[in-house]
Amino acid sequence: MQLEEHMRAIACSKIAIIVSSKTYTKSTCCLRELEKIIECRETFGQIVLPVFYEIDPFDVRDPKDDFKKALEESAHKSYSGEQLEDVLSRWSRALTIAAGINGWNVTDFRHDAQLVEVAVSRVQTLLGYGDLSHAEFPIGLESHVKKVVGSIENHSAKVCMVGIWGMGGSGKTTIAKAIYNRIYRQFIGKSFIENIRQENRHVDLQNKVIYQALKFKFKVKSDWMGRSIIENKLSRKKLLIVLDDVNEFWQLANVCGNREWFGQGTVIIITTRDVRLLSKLKVDFVYKMNLMNENDSLELLCWHAFKNAKPREDLNELGREIVICCGGLPQALVAVGSYIFSKRFAPWKRTILARKIFADYHVLENLEKSFRGLRDDMEKDIFLDVCCFFIGKDRGCVTEILNGCGQHADVGITVLIERGLVKVERNNKLEMHPLLRDMGREIIGQRWPMEPEKRSRLGFHDDVKHVLRNKTGTQATQGLSLKLHSTSRDCFKAHAFKEMKRLRLLQVDHVLKWLKFLNLSNSKYLRKTPDFSGLPSLEQLILKYCPSLLKVHPSIGDLCNLLLINLKDCTRLSSLPREVYKLKSVKTFILGCFKIDILEEDIMQMKSLITLISENTAVKQVPCSIVNSKHMGYISLRGFEGLSHNILSSIIRSWMSPIMNSRSYIRPLCMDMENDNWRNLAPLHSCLANIRSISVQCDTEFQLSKQLNTIFVEYGVNFTESTNHSLRFSLIGVGSRNQFLNILSDSVSKVPSLSLTFVCIQHELILIQYLNKLE
């Protein structure tokens, strides 16, 4: 058993010293240990230092006389036959190799003490290191070290890779140093590289690792050359390598990308804020750094503040408040404690948590490295959005909202979790360390003085009220959250949002209850409307020029006071919720959506609808019941390609006398004026007298006279006077549609007993129906 322990000790040692004497070969144990030492030297580069005590190295290399006789007798004690020959061969080889290694001969020294002094100095030089300095007060450190070391021991038979993962300032580097100090004596070579995040060149990192592990400088000129040196020079050595604060995978790939580059028993420890890097490297074990509990936090704070484990009794409560503010983050606790100590135990004040403390000790600066390390602006925007608006909110809901703002939140939130910037509690709520939250808000400018108008996100109540009340919003504003008390009587004008051209996230609580006018026009990034259930008083909903809008929330059907819906130039909107047609109060409905190709029959449920405008749509079907409705005042179907050519004939037939047979008037009509297809109206000319009025819109007076001549002269139809009513109306040719409609409206307004219906087709033809309201 004692020999086995010696063998294990030899295997764990970086340096072995062999003391050969005249009686050395008489000991079977010595010979077995020598064989093990030579094996370790050849396997993983163990350093061997021979000492020849009263014997010449040549006699060890080529045993003879008593030295040889003792060697053979030792072999005969335990072996026979073929085993005897084999062991004699192995021991002789080991003696020959040991004798050929540069060492010390005692005859070269004045006395043994001098030899010991030289040997110790040589060993110290070869080792070249001692314990790394780490925590002055290692509160709670031991439990972390035991867990990681235990994991390493479970993987000792191979190259073991361990990851330590956690947010900035959580103590990853401190734990790594403590583990290093615990186990480094077992390894032939060691390397501890701190702050790898700051390394910009592959070869610089490789040079450091190679030099520290071999104590020899190679001039690495390329990452390929560095990988080759690591593979060839380190592959047979048992090494301890610690790579601290890794933030890019190339840093791992160029140093430890292949386990075959290292000798058996090598341990590689990686600390990082990004757990994805560890997964990609396929480490054997990931140790997650949990934050300190309240009692350990208070003890760490007090050791740094008072060099004592506990605060004075009168400061205990305040101390616990500070601990809560620091959120179990060791770096923050050390910073605050050191600040208190530097003030020579001055009475604690709440102001010690001011920005100056964290700035002086680089706490927030260290945390900001995680933010700067995010891959792109999208991930940074999501982090800042969570900081300001979504802490404590359901992850699924937040993902849906941010996706609606054009973000890829499914991926982005996952990245933030993997980097320790955001965590998800058991109830699926997003949470964030308070100092990370403060860091994010400082980046935005919310925590410290900056004009609210310059901030990208407005979430603080007073700041939002200031901007809305003074109408000082700017293009800088991307998100705004206004949360008023249910009893608040604050009143803001929609005009306050006018200059917020980049606003993509609007969050309001206890505000729209009284809202009557909601204009989200020109919202380039608006992908879906909000839930309207909290807007019972809304009368006008204007969503003009929202090119990203994909969905209208079904709750629009609950807006019983809504009078106007304007969806002009919402080019990506392809459908409307059926609930919209149940609105009884809407008078004006404006569509301008390229992808909408049908108007539902349900539209007739909109009993108050007077004006329907569908421009630049793909509408192919219009229910005839719309144009036949007596309460409709203006229908415009303009500027689209897909409208059926028989729509005009359908409209005309719907206005004919009910006793007439309209089946003979099914022939399609084309409304292309340039091709002069007005002659297609010929089959209908005998019935046109039943239409109250017809008007033509043209760009020039010449075109107007030409088209009027077609209708009046060729078809002999006279519409200048209505025979059934007292209204006289003369057709007026104008070059502007707006001018025409204005003149027409003025004329009709003088006859209050009449109502008016317009139907505008393909920019060219406007049909006008006059109905006597008294009929």
N, C-alpha and C positions, 0 to 999 in steps of 0.2 A: 504493500500500500504506500509506503514511504517513497519507493522508487517511482510509482505512478504519479504521485504528487510532484516529484522533481521534474518528471517529463512534461507535465502540464505547465509548470512554472517556466521551463525552458521554452516551450512553444509560445508563451505569452510575452517573452522578453525581447527587447530590441537589441540588447547587447549581451553576449556570453563571454565570460573570461575563463579560459582553460589553463589551469596550473599543472604543468607536467613535471613530474619528479622521477627519480630512479625506481620508486615503488609504484608508480602510477598504474602499470599494467597488472599489478597483483589484485586490483579491485574490479570485479565484474561490473559493479554499479557504475564506476567511473567510465569504463569502456562503453557501456550502454548509453550513458549520458553523452559521451563524446560523439557516438554515432548519431544521436538525436540532434545534437548541436550542428553537426555537419549537414544533416538532412534539412534543418531549418535554414541554414545558410544558403543551401542550394534551392530551397523551395520558395522562400519569400525574402531573401536577402538579409537575414539576421547578421548583425555585425559580430565578428569573432575576434577576440584579442587573446592570443596565447602568451603565457608566461612560462619560461623554461627555468625551473628551479633546480640548480645543481645537476643539470643534465644538458647535453648539447643537442640542438635541434636536429643535427644529422643522425644522432642515435635514435631519435624519435621517428624520423623519416624512414630509416632502415634499421629496424630492431635487430639486436644481436646480443649474445652473451646472456647475462641474467635478465635483462629487460625483455628479450625475446622468449626466454624460458618461462618467465612469469606470465607472459601473454598466452602461451600455449596451455599452461596449467589452468589459467582462468577459464579458457574455452572448454577444457575437458571436464571442468566441474559441473557444467550445465548442459553440454551438448555432446553428441556422438554421431558417427556415421557421416552422412551427407550434410546434416545440419552443422556438424563440427567444422567441416571444410568451409561451408558457406559463411559461418560467423567469423572464422579466422580471416577470411578474405575481406569481409566488410570492416572488421576492426583495424586490420592493417591499412586498408585504404583510408579510413578516417584518420589514423595516426599520420599517414603520409601527407594528407591534405592539411591537417592542423600544423604540421611542422613547416609547411611551405608558406604559411601566412606570417606577415610581418608582425612581430611581437617584441617582447622584452626578455633578455637573458639576465638573470640576477647577477652574473659576474660583471656586468657593465655598470653596476651601481656600488656605491661605497657601503651601503647598508640596506636592509630590507625596507626601512621606513621611507627611504628616498624612492624606491621602486613603487611603493604604495602611493606616495604623493603624486608621482608622474602618472600612474595608472588612473587615479581618481580624476586628475585634471583632464586626461584624455577622454575619459568617459563623459565628463561634464561638457566638454567641447562637442563631442558627438551627439549628445542629447540635445544640447543647445536650447533647452526650454525648461520652464517650470510651470506651475499652475498659472492659468490665466486669471487676471483680476476680474471679478464680476460684482455681485451684489454685496454692498457693505452690510446690509441687514437682510439676510436671506429668509424672509418671512414666507412660509408656505412653499419654499423651494424644494425641500427634500421629497415631498410626495410626487412632484412632477418628475424629478430626476429618477426616482425608483421605477416609475411606470415606463419611462423611455428605456432605461438601462435593461429592465426586464424584457422588453420587447427585443432589444438588440441581442441579448443572450439567447433568446429563443431562435434566432436566425444566425447563430455563430458559425454554423457549418458552411456558410456560403458568403458571397458578397452581400452585405446587408445595407439596404437604403432606407432611411427613416426620414419622414417629413415632419416638421413642426410648423403648424399653421395657426395664424391668428391675426387680429387687427394690429395696426401700428401702435407701439407703446405697451403691448400686452405682456412683454417679458420674454419673447422668443429667443433673443440673443443671450439674455441672462441664463436661461435654461440650457441653451446649447453650450455655453462656457462651463457651466456647472457639470454637465455630462462629460464634456471633454476632460475636465480636471479629474473626474472620477475614473476614467478608463484609459487615458492616453498612454500609460506605462506599458500597456499590453502590445503596443504596435511598434513596428520597425520604423515607419515614417509617419509624419503628421503634417497637416496643413489646416489652418483656420483662417479663412478669408472673410473679413467683415465688409459690410456695405457694398455688396456686389452690385446693387442697383446703380451705383455710380460708375461702374465699369462700362466704357463705351466700345472698347476694342476686344475682340476675341483673344488675340495673342497676349494681351496684357494679363488677362485672367489666367490663361494657360501657363504663362511664365511664372506667375506667383505660386500656383499650385506645384509645379515641377520643382521650383527652387526650394520651397518649404519642405517638400517631401524628400528630396534627394540631397539637399544642402549643396547643390551644384547648379551653376547658372548655364542654361542653354539659351542661345539667341534664337528664339522662335520668330520666324518671319511670316508665317501664314497659319491660319487655323488648321489646315490640313497637316502641316508639319508638326504643330502642337499635338494634335491627336495621335500622330505617329509616335512621337517621343513618349507620350503618356502610355501608349499601348506597349511599346518595346521596353521602356525602362521601369515601369511600375507594375507590369503584369505579374511578376513573381514575388511581390512584396505585400506584406500585411500592413495596410495603411489605415489611418484615421483621417478623414477629410471632412471638414465642416464648411459649408457654403452658406453664408449668412445673408439674408435679405435678397433673395433671388426674385427677380420680377420679369425675366424673359426666358423663354425656353432655350434659346441658343446658348445661354450661359451654362445650362446643364448639359446640352447636347455636346458641347465642345470640351467638357471636362469629364463627365461621367456618363456619357450617352450609351456606353456599352459595358456591361458588367465584366466581360471577358478581358477588359483592360487592366484588371486588378487581381491581386493574389487572393487566395482563399482566406476568409476571416476579415477582409477589409470592411470597414464601416464608413458609410457616407451619410452625413447628417445635413439636411437642407432646411433652412428656415425661410418662410415666404408668407406673403399676404394673399397669395392666389393659389387656392387648392387645386385648380385645374392643371397647373404645372406638375404637381405631384402625381396626379392621375395619369397625365401623359407620359411621365417617366416610369410609371408602374412601380412606385416604391412599395416596400414590404409593409410599411406601417405608417399611418398618419396620426400624429398626436395633435389634437385641437387644444389650443390655449384657452381655457376658461378664465374669465375675469375673477378677481379676488372677491371672497365673501366680505361681508361688512366688518366682522371682527378682525380678520387678517388685515383688511384695508386700514382700519383704525390703528392697529398696532404698527404697521409700516409707516403711516403718517406720523405717529408719535415718536418713533425711533429717530426719524429724520428731523422732527421739529424740536424734540426735548431730550433725545438720547435716552428715552425711557419707553417702556412698553405701553404705558397708559397716560392719558392726559390728566390734568388736575380735575377734581370732581366738578368744579364750577365751569369747566370747559368741555365736559363730556358731551353734552347735547349739541353744542356748536360743532365739535369735532365730527360727530356723526352726520351732521348736515353737510359738512365739507366732503365727507366720504361719499355721500349720496351723489353730490355734484360731480365727483371724479369718476363715479360709475365703476369702481373696481379696477381702474386702469393704473397699473403700477407706476408708469412714467409720470402720470399726472399727480399721483400721491407723493412721489419723491420730490417733484417740482414744488408743490405747495408746502410740504414739510421743510424743504431746504430754505424756502423763502421765509417761513416763520422763524427758523433758526437764525437766519442772517439778520433778522430784526431783534435778535437778543431777547427772545421771549416777550416781545411787546404784546400787549393784549390783542387777542384775535379780533378781527373785524370781518364782516361779510365782504368787504371790499377787497380782501386778499385774493378773491377769485377773479379779480379784474384781468383784463387782457394782458397787462404787463407781465404778470407771473408766467403765463403760458408762453408769451413771446420770449421772455428772458431765457426760459428753459427749453425752447423750441418744441413745445408739446404740439401745438396746432400745426406748426411747420412740418413736424414728423408725420402727423396724420394726413396732411395735405399731399404728401407723396403718394398715398394710395389713390387720391383723386386724380392727380396728374398722370398716374400710371394707367388710367383707363384708356381704352384703345381709341375711342373716337368721341366726337361731340354728342352723339346720341346717348351713349352711356353716361356721359357727364350730365347731360340735360335731365335724364331720368333720375340720377342721384340727387340733383338739386331740386327737382320736383318733389321727390319723396321728402327731402329735408323740410320743405316749406309747407306742403299741403297734405301729405299722405301718411305721416307717422300715426300708427294705431288704426289704419284702415285695412280692410280686407284685401289680400293680395290679388284675388281674382278680379275684384271690382276695379282696383287701381290699374291692373293690366289692361282691362277693357277700356278704361278712360284714356290711358296714355296711347294705346293702339289707335284710338279714335283721333288722337292729336297728331297722328303720323309717325309715332315712335314704334319701334319694335320691342315693346316692353316684355314680351314673353322671354326673349333672349336677354334683354338688358337687365331685368330684375334678377335673373339667374346669375348673371355675371357679378352683380353687386353682392349677392349672397356668397358666391364662391370667393370673392375677394375680401369678405369680412366687413363690408361697408354697410350691409343691411342684414337683418336676421328675421326669420319668420317664427313667431311664437306658435304654441299649440293650437290656438284658435284661428290660425292662418292670418293673423294680423302682422303687418309690417312694423318692425321696431328698429331703432337705431341708437347706438351709444350716444349719450348726451353731448359728449365732446365732438364726435363726428358730426352731429347735428349742428353744433355751434360752428365747427369748421366750415360746413357747407353754407351756413347762413352768413358767415364772414366773407366767403367768396362772393356771395351775392351782394353783400353790403348792408345786410339787415342788422347785424349785431352792433355795428359801429357806425359812426356818423357818415352818412352819404345821402344826398338828396333822393327822396323816394322816386322821383321822376327818372333817375338814372339806373334804377335797379331792374333786373330782368324779371323778378318775381316779387309781387306785393302780397304779403300775407299778414302783416301786423295791422291790427284794427285801425290804429291812429294814422298809419301811413296811407292805408287805402282811403280812409275818409278824407284825408288831406288832398290826395290826388283827385278824387272824384268831386269834392266840393269846389276845388279851385280849377278843375278842368285842365290839369297840367300833365295828363298822360302823354307818353311819347312812344316812338317806335321801339324803344328799349324793352317795353313791357311785353313779356311772353305769357305770364300767368298772373291771375289776380283772384284772391279769395276774400270775399266780404261776408263776415258772419255777424249779423246784428241780433240783438236780443228781440224776442217776440213782441216786446212792448215798445221797441224803439220807434221813434217818429222821424228819424233821419230821412231826408228826401234828396235824391240825386237825379240829375238829368242824363238821358241817354247820350246827349252831346258830349259828355265827359269822356266817352270811349272813342271819340272821332279819330284822334291821332294815334291810337293804339293799333297800328297797322299789322303788327306781328302777333297780336293776342291770339293764342291757341288754346288756352285753358282758363275758363271762367267758372268759379265756384262761388255760389251765393247761398246763404242760409237766412231765412226769415226776411227776405228782401222781395221777392217777386209777388208776393201776396197782393200787393196793390199795383203791380206793373200792368200798364195798359198798352204800352208800345214797345215792342222788342225788335230792334233792327240789327241783324248780324251780317249785313251786306258786306261784300268784299273780304269775307273771312276765308282766306286762301287755304287754310289748313283745317277748316271745320269739316269733319268726316261724318258726323251724325249730330242731330239736334239733341238738346237736353231733354230730360223728362219734363213735360209741361204740367204735370199734375199739381205742382205748387204755384201755378199762375192762373188762378180762377178769374181774375179781372182782365186778362189779356184781350185786347181788341184788335190789334194789328200785329201780324207776324211777317216780317220782311227778311227774306234770305236771298236777296239778289246777289248775283256774281259770287257764288260760293262753289268754285270749280271742283272741290274735293268732296262735296256732300254726297253721301251714298245712301243715307237712311234718315227717314223722318219718324220720330218716336210715335208709337200708336196712341200715346196719351194725348195727342193733339185732338182726338175725338172728345175729350172732356172739356174743351174750351167753349163753354156754352155762350160766351159773350163775344166770340171772335167775329169780326166783320170783314177782315182783309187777310188774304194769304197771297204772298208774292214769292214765287220760286223762279223768277226770270234768270236765265243763263246759269242754272245749276246743271251743268253739262254732263255730270256723271250719275245723276239721279235717274234710276231706271224704273222705279215703281213707287207707288204711294200706299200707305196703309189704308185698308177699307174703312177704318174708323173716320177718315177725313170726310167721307161722303155723308156721314150722319150729322154733320154740323148744320143746325137749323138757322143760325144767325148770319152766316157768311154771305155777304153781298157781292164781293169782288174776289175772283179766283184767277191768278195769273200764273201760267206755266211757261217755262222756257227750257225744257229738258230734252236734249237730243234723243235720249234713249227710251222715253215714254212713247209707246206706239198705239195706245188705246185709251179712250175715255170711257169709263165704266157707265153702264146704265144706272148704277147707284147714284150717279150725280144728281138725278132728279129728286133725291131725298133732301137736297139742299134747297129748301123751300124759299129762302130769301134771296137766292142767287140772282143777280141782275146782270152782272158783267162777267163774261168768261173770255179770257184771252189765252190762246195757245199758240205761241210763236216759236219758230225754230225747233219744233218737235218732230218726232217720227210718227205722229198720229196717222193711222190709216182708217180708223173707224170712228165716227161720231154718231151717237144715238140721235135719231131724228126727233125724238121726244124733246131734246134740248132746244132745237130751233123752233119747234112747234109750241113751246111753252109760252103762255101769255105774259108771264111775269119776267121773262128774259128781256133785257134792254139792249145789250150789246154783246155780240159774239164775234171774236176775231180769230181766224184760223189762217195764219200767215207764215210764209217762209220755210215750209217744210217740203220734203220730196215725196213722201209716201202717201199723201192724201188721195183717196180714191177719186177718180175723175167724175164720178156720178154724184159727188156730194152736192154740187150746185143744183142739179135736177131734183135731188131729194129735198133740198131746202125749198125750192120753188113749188114742188108738188105739195109740200106740207102747208103752203100758204094758199093753195087753190081752193076753190069752192068745193065743199064736200060732196056735191052732187056730180062732180066731174069724174070721169074714169081716168085715172092717172097711169094705168098700166101701159098705155101706149107711149109713155114718156120715160122710158127706161134707158134710152140711148145715152152712153157716157159723154160727158162734156169735158173738153180740155180748155183750161183757162190761160193758155200761153198767148199773150197779146202779140208778141213778136211774130208768131206764125199766123196771126190773123184768123184764129179759129172761132171767132164770134158767130160765124155762119152756122155753127152747130146748134145755135139756139133756135133755128128755124122751126123744128117740130113743135116748139113750145109757144110760138109767137101768138097763137090764137088765144092762149090762156093767160098771157102776161097782163091782160087788163085787170085780172084779179089781184095783182100785186100793187100795193099802194104806191111804191116808188122804187126806182132803180137808179143807181148813180155809178159813174165811171171815174176812176182816179187815173190820171195820166201825168207824165212829167212835163209835157209841153202843151201849149194851146193847140198846136197842129194835131197832135195825137188825139187830143180831146175831141176836136171837131170831127175828126175822121171816125172815131168810135160812136159819137153821138149820131152821126149820119147813118152809120150801120144800123143802129137800133131804131131811130125815128123814121128815116126815109124808107129803108128797104123793108122794114117790118110794119110800118104804118102804125106804130104804137105811140100814143100820146100820154105822157105822164106828168105834164106840166100842171094839170089841175085834177084834183080828186073829185069825182062826180058825186060821191056819197057824203062828203063832209065839206065844211066851209073853208078848210085849209087850202090856200093856194101856195104852191111852192115851185119856184123856177129852178131848174138845174143850173148850177154855177160851176164852170170849169176853172180849176185852180191847179197850180203846179205843186202845191204842198198838201199832203194829206191832213196835217194838223190844221192848216188854215181852213180847209174844207169842213172838217168836223166842227171847228169853232163856229163858222158861219151857220152850219146846219143846226147846231145846238141852240144858238141864239134865236133862230127862226122858230124852232119847236117850243122853246120856253114861253113864247108869246101866246101859245094855244094850250092852256093848262088842261084841257079836256082830253088831250091826246098823249099817248105813250109812244115810245120809239124803240125799234129794234134794228141793230146793225148786224150784218154778217159780212166779214171781209175775207176774201179768198185770194191767196197767192199774190198779194200785193196789188192786184189789178182791179178787182171788181168788188164793189160794196153794194149790198142789197139792203134796202131800208124798208121796214114795215111800220106803218102807222096804224095804230089800233085806237079806236075811240074808247076811252075808259068808261064811258057811260053805257056802252053796249053790253 
